[in-house]
Amino acid sequence: MRDLIGSDKLGAMSDALGRALHLQAATLYRPNARKSDKDLRSFTIREMADLCLRMKYNTLRTYLKSIEGLPQGTIEAGNRRMYTLDEIHEIQQLLYEAGKIPVDLYPNKIEGELTTKLLIYNLKGGVSKTTTAVNLSQLMAARGFKVLVIDLDPQASCSDLFDVRADIDNLPSIYDVLRYESVEDGVTPIPIADAIQATYFPNIDIVPGSINLTEFEYETASAASRGIPFYSRIADALEPIEDAYDIVIYDTPPHMSFCVIAALYASNSMLIPLSAGMLDVVSLVKFLDLASSTLESIEEVNPGKRFDFIRILLTRYAPNDSAQLQLASFLRNTLGSDMTNIDFLQSTVINDSGNTMEPVLEISPTKFTRKTYDRILDSLQGIALEMEREIMVGRGRITDEEVA
């Protein structure tokens, strides 16, 4: 038997990979030190119309020429006028105030409307939960929604994609918000407002994840034995600040945990990513049964617990694959409108974005053929549009019949 000391071996591997990744990031983001130091790309008038304002291109061009006081963007190569997202959101607000954007297309909450708290939920790994959470949050933010992302995964991949690294940069994380008070150790949880970090992407804030979240599981088991409840821990922490956001998106780990149960308690909508494979569908049956049982326990504690919507999103879907096409048909015949109408397509753009740590909206369309880029962007935009319609139904601005 080899005389390996496991802790030393794994620690050395971690150190080596950490140094290598730091060097790779320095090369990738040069001349910037970090991803968040780099300027976010600007957007064309057509992208503004299609992605952000959901307005006809010619109508928007007319408004930009005829309405005084609107930001005019900058002229870039090829004599194209480009706009930052901050400029686009200023235009959006001014057009709404001028009566040019109807209320059912206005993303921000109106007095009396509730915050959408969307749980990205599936206990199986590799189903694109984090990829869905990050890309959906950016598309919704580009539309003008104010988004708070809460990373509940100890691996904190969602936080890494937004370049907010609690463990490395010594920032407070969701663990510091949820941890239990200890008089003996002089430890108290912090307000969630103290853990919220602004990101480089306009309209998106994040409460980062941390490896320390694993400690929350042990602490909760101990607290439960002393009669301290945990179900409402996230909901109670979120309550003072949730009105500042239109959407809260929870990215969850691929395992059941007290943290996930608390997020289930704190959510009012749910999106379940499902990879396009029969084994994943078989696992989904078990997951749905477990999720149902978990919700029954939550409903005993909170009998008024209700959801605005629960939908299943098919991910990594290749419509040219006959087996996946049959699977998609089987799911829609079985589950009907519980499936989203638009699937998250498999794409080389998504594969590349994982390698470069850039979600789709951050990638320049010129890196790929126009057809390849438009195909995945149309897929993601369609998913975001479905979520937006569900949100507007929940707010009472449109009806279920209008969605159908």
C-alpha positions in Angstrom: 0.0 0.0 0.0 1.3 3.5 -0.9 2.0 5.7 2.1 -0.1 8.6 1.0 -1.4 11.2 3.5 -4.7 12.1 2.0 -5.0 15.6 3.5 -1.6 16.5 2.2 -2.2 15.1 -1.2 -5.6 16.8 -1.7 -4.3 20.1 -0.2 -1.4 20.1 -2.7 -3.7 19.5 -5.6 -5.9 22.3 -4.4 -3.0 24.7 -4.2 -1.7 23.8 -7.6 -5.0 24.2 -9.3 -5.7 27.5 -7.5 -2.4 28.9 -8.7 -3.0 27.7 -12.3 -6.5 29.1 -12.4 -5.2 32.5 -11.1 -2.6 32.6 -13.9 -5.2 31.5 -16.5 -7.6 34.3 -15.4 -4.8 36.8 -15.6 -4.2 35.8 -19.2 -7.9 35.6 -20.1 -8.8 39.0 -18.7 -5.6 40.9 -19.6 -5.0 43.8 -19.3 -7.6 43.7 -16.5 -6.8 41.9 -13.3 -10.3 40.4 -13.0 -13.3 39.7 -15.0 -15.3 42.4 -13.2 -12.7 45.0 -14.2 -13.6 44.6 -17.9 -16.3 46.8 -19.4 -19.5 45.0 -20.3 -20.2 45.0 -24.0 -22.6 47.6 -25.5 -25.8 46.9 -27.4 -27.1 47.9 -30.8 -30.5 49.7 -31.3 -31.9 46.4 -32.6 -30.7 44.5 -29.5 -32.2 47.2 -27.3 -35.5 46.9 -29.1 -35.6 43.1 -29.1 -33.9 42.1 -25.8 -34.5 45.0 -23.5 -37.6 47.0 -24.5 -39.6 44.4 -26.4 -40.5 47.2 -28.9 -40.5 47.3 -32.7 -37.1 48.4 -34.1 -38.5 51.3 -36.2 -40.7 52.5 -33.4 -37.7 52.7 -31.1 -35.6 54.5 -33.8 -38.4 57.1 -34.1 -38.5 57.7 -30.4 -34.7 58.0 -30.2 -34.8 60.7 -32.9 -37.9 62.6 -31.8 -38.0 62.6 -28.0 -35.6 65.0 -26.3 -33.5 64.0 -23.4 -32.9 60.4 -24.3 -29.3 59.1 -24.1 -27.8 59.0 -27.6 -25.2 56.3 -27.0 -21.8 56.3 -28.8 -20.7 55.8 -32.4 -18.4 52.7 -32.7 -16.7 51.0 -35.6 -18.8 50.6 -38.7 -20.7 53.8 -37.8 -23.0 51.8 -35.5 -24.6 53.6 -32.6 -24.2 51.5 -29.4 -25.7 51.8 -25.9 -24.7 50.6 -22.5 -27.3 48.8 -20.4 -27.3 51.8 -18.0 -28.2 54.0 -20.9 -30.9 51.6 -22.1 -32.5 51.4 -18.7 -32.6 55.2 -18.6 -34.3 55.2 -22.0 -36.7 52.6 -20.8 -37.7 54.6 -17.7 -38.1 57.9 -19.7 -40.2 56.1 -22.4 -42.5 54.6 -19.7 -43.0 58.0 -18.0 -43.8 59.4 -21.4 -46.5 56.8 -21.9 -44.6 55.0 -24.7 -44.3 51.7 -22.8 -47.5 50.0 -21.6 -47.7 48.8 -18.0 -47.7 45.1 -19.0 -44.3 45.6 -20.6 -42.9 47.6 -17.7 -40.6 45.3 -15.6 -40.4 47.2 -12.3 -43.0 46.6 -9.6 -45.8 49.0 -9.0 -46.9 49.7 -5.4 -48.6 46.8 -3.9 -47.0 44.1 -6.1 -45.0 41.4 -4.6 -41.4 40.3 -5.3 -41.1 37.1 -7.4 -38.9 34.6 -5.5 -37.8 32.0 -8.0 -36.3 28.8 -6.9 -34.1 27.0 -9.5 -34.6 23.5 -8.1 -33.5 20.0 -8.9 -31.5 17.6 -6.7 -29.7 16.0 -9.6 -26.4 17.5 -10.7 -25.4 18.4 -14.2 -28.9 19.7 -15.2 -27.7 23.3 -15.8 -29.2 24.9 -12.7 -26.4 27.4 -12.3 -26.2 28.0 -16.1 -29.9 28.7 -16.1 -29.8 30.9 -13.0 -27.0 33.1 -14.3 -28.2 33.5 -17.9 -31.8 34.0 -16.8 -30.8 36.6 -14.2 -28.8 38.5 -16.9 -31.6 38.5 -19.4 -34.2 39.6 -16.9 -31.8 42.3 -15.7 -31.3 43.5 -19.3 -35.0 43.7 -19.6 -35.0 46.1 -16.6 -35.9 43.9 -13.7 -34.0 44.5 -10.5 -32.6 41.1 -9.6 -31.1 39.6 -6.5 -29.3 36.3 -6.9 -28.8 34.2 -3.7 -26.2 31.5 -4.2 -27.0 28.6 -1.9 -24.4 26.2 -3.3 -21.3 25.7 -1.1 -19.3 25.4 -4.4 -20.4 29.0 -5.2 -20.2 28.6 -9.0 -22.9 31.2 -9.6 -20.9 33.6 -7.4 -17.7 32.8 -9.4 -19.5 33.6 -12.7 -20.3 37.1 -11.3 -16.7 37.4 -10.0 -17.9 37.7 -6.4 -15.7 35.3 -4.4 -16.6 35.3 -0.7 -14.0 32.7 0.3 -11.1 34.2 -1.6 -11.9 37.9 -1.0 -13.0 37.5 2.6 -16.5 38.8 1.9 -19.6 38.0 3.9 -21.7 35.2 2.4 -25.2 33.8 2.8 -23.7 31.6 5.5 -23.0 34.7 7.6 -26.7 35.7 7.2 -28.1 32.2 8.1 -25.8 31.1 10.8 -27.1 30.7 14.4 -26.3 33.0 17.3 -23.8 31.7 19.7 -23.4 33.6 23.0 -20.4 31.5 24.0 -18.5 32.2 20.8 -19.7 35.8 20.4 -21.2 35.0 17.0 -24.3 36.6 15.6 -25.8 36.4 12.1 -25.5 39.6 10.0 -28.3 41.4 8.2 -28.7 40.3 4.6 -28.1 43.9 3.5 -24.5 43.6 4.8 -23.9 40.5 2.6 -25.4 41.8 -0.7 -22.7 42.6 -3.2 -23.3 44.7 -6.4 -22.1 42.9 -9.5 -20.6 44.4 -12.7 -23.9 43.6 -14.5 -26.5 46.5 -14.1 -29.6 45.6 -12.1 -28.0 42.4 -10.6 -26.9 42.1 -6.9 -25.8 38.9 -5.3 -25.5 37.3 -1.9 -22.5 35.0 -2.6 -22.2 31.4 -1.6 -19.4 30.0 0.5 -17.9 26.6 1.4 -18.9 27.6 5.0 -22.5 26.7 4.0 -21.6 23.1 4.9 -21.3 24.3 8.5 -24.9 25.5 8.4 -26.1 21.9 8.0 -24.4 20.8 11.2 -25.5 23.9 13.1 -29.1 23.5 12.0 -29.2 19.8 13.1 -27.9 21.0 16.5 -30.3 23.9 16.7 -33.3 21.7 15.7 -32.5 19.4 18.6 -32.8 22.4 20.9 -36.2 23.4 19.3 -34.9 26.3 17.2 -36.9 26.4 13.9 -35.0 26.7 10.6 -37.8 26.7 7.9 -38.2 30.5 7.8 -34.6 31.4 8.2 -34.1 32.6 4.6 -37.6 34.2 4.4 -37.0 36.1 7.7 -33.6 37.3 6.6 -34.9 38.4 3.2 -38.0 40.3 4.4 -36.4 43.6 5.2 -34.9 44.1 1.8 -37.0 42.1 -0.7 -39.2 45.1 -1.7 -36.0 46.6 -3.3 -36.0 43.9 -6.0 -38.4 42.7 -8.6 -37.0 39.1 -8.7 -35.0 37.0 -6.2 -33.4 34.0 -7.8 -32.1 31.1 -5.7 -29.4 28.9 -7.1 -29.4 25.6 -5.2 -27.0 22.8 -4.8 -27.5 19.3 -6.2 -28.5 17.7 -2.9 -31.2 18.0 -0.3 -30.2 20.2 2.6 -31.6 22.4 5.3 -30.6 25.4 3.2 -32.6 24.1 0.2 -35.7 23.4 2.4 -35.5 27.0 3.8 -35.3 28.3 0.2 -38.3 26.2 -0.7 -40.1 27.8 2.2 -39.0 31.3 1.1 -39.9 30.9 -2.6 -43.2 31.7 -4.4 -42.3 30.3 -7.9 -40.2 27.4 -9.1 -38.3 26.4 -12.3 -37.0 22.8 -12.5 -34.2 22.3 -15.0 -34.2 18.8 -16.6 -31.5 17.4 -18.9 -32.8 15.8 -22.0 -32.1 12.2 -21.1 -34.3 9.3 -20.0 -32.2 8.6 -17.0 -32.7 12.2 -15.9 -36.5 11.8 -16.4 -36.5 8.6 -14.2 -34.6 10.6 -11.5 -37.1 13.5 -11.9 -39.9 11.2 -10.8 -38.0 10.5 -7.5 -37.2 14.1 -7.1 -40.8 15.3 -7.6 -42.0 12.8 -5.0 -39.4 14.0 -2.5 -40.1 17.6 -3.3 -43.8 17.0 -2.8 -43.2 15.3 0.6 -40.9 18.2 1.6 -43.6 20.7 0.7 -46.2 18.8 2.7 -44.0 19.3 5.8 -43.6 23.0 4.9 -47.4 23.4 4.4 -48.0 22.0 7.8 -45.9 24.8 9.3 -47.3 27.4 6.8 -50.8 26.3 5.7 -51.0 29.4 3.4 -47.9 28.4 1.4 -48.7 28.9 -2.3 -46.8 29.3 -5.6 -47.5 31.6 -8.5 -46.0 29.0 -11.0 -44.0 25.8 -11.1 -42.6 24.9 -14.5 -40.1 22.3 -15.9 -37.4 23.4 -18.3 -35.8 20.9 -20.7 -32.1 21.7 -20.8 -29.2 20.6 -23.0 -31.7 19.8 -25.7 -30.7 18.9 -29.2 -33.8 18.9 -31.4 -31.9 17.2 -34.2 -31.3 14.1 -32.0 -34.3 11.8 -32.7 -34.1 10.2 -29.2 -34.3 13.6 -27.5 -37.0 14.7 -29.9 -39.1 11.7 -28.8 -38.3 12.4 -25.2 -39.5 16.0 -25.5 -42.7 14.9 -27.1 -43.2 12.3 -24.3 -42.8 14.9 -21.6 -45.1 17.4 -23.3 -47.8 14.8 -23.9 -47.5 13.7 -20.2 -47.0 17.1 -18.4 -48.6 19.5 -20.9 -48.3 23.2 -19.8 -46.1 22.2 -16.8 -43.3 22.1 -19.4 -42.0 25.5 -20.6 -42.8 26.1 -24.3 -39.2 26.9 -25.1 -36.3 24.6 -24.3 -32.8 25.4 -23.3 -30.9 24.3 -26.4 -27.5 22.5 -26.4 -25.0 24.9 -28.0 -21.3 25.4 -28.5 -21.9 29.0 -27.3 -22.9 27.6 -23.8 -19.9 25.3 -23.8 -17.5 28.1 -24.7 -19.2 30.5 -22.1 -18.4 27.9 -19.4 -14.7 27.9 -20.4 -14.4 31.7 -20.5 -16.7 32.3 -17.5 -18.9 34.6 -19.7 -22.7 34.1 -19.8 -24.2 34.5 -23.2 -25.1 38.2 -23.0 -21.4 39.0 -22.2 -20.1 37.2 -25.3 -19.7 39.2 -28.4 -21.9 37.8 -31.2 -18.9 38.1 -33.5 -17.1 35.2 -31.8 -19.5 32.7 -33.4 -21.4 32.4 -36.7 -24.5 34.6 -36.5 -26.8 31.6 -36.8 -25.1 29.8 -33.9 -25.3 32.8 -31.6 -28.8 33.8 -32.5 -30.1 30.2 -32.0 -29.0 30.1 -28.3 -29.9 33.7 -27.7 -33.4 33.1 -29.1 -33.7 30.0 -26.8 -32.7 31.9 -23.7 -34.8 34.9 -24.6 -37.8 32.7 -25.1 -37.3 31.2 -21.7 -36.9 34.6 -20.1 -40.1 35.8 -21.8 -42.1 32.9 -20.4 -40.8 33.7 -16.9 -41.7 37.3 -17.5 -45.3 36.4 -18.5 -45.7 34.2 -15.5 -44.5 37.1 -13.3 -46.9 39.5 -14.9 -49.8 37.1 -14.3 -48.7 36.9 -10.7 -48.8 40.7 -10.5 -52.2 40.8 -12.1 -51.2 42.8 -15.1 -52.1 40.1 -17.6 -54.4 37.0 -17.4 -53.6 33.3 -17.8 -55.7 33.5 -21.0 -53.3 36.2 -22.4 -50.3 34.0 -21.6 -51.9 31.0 -23.4 
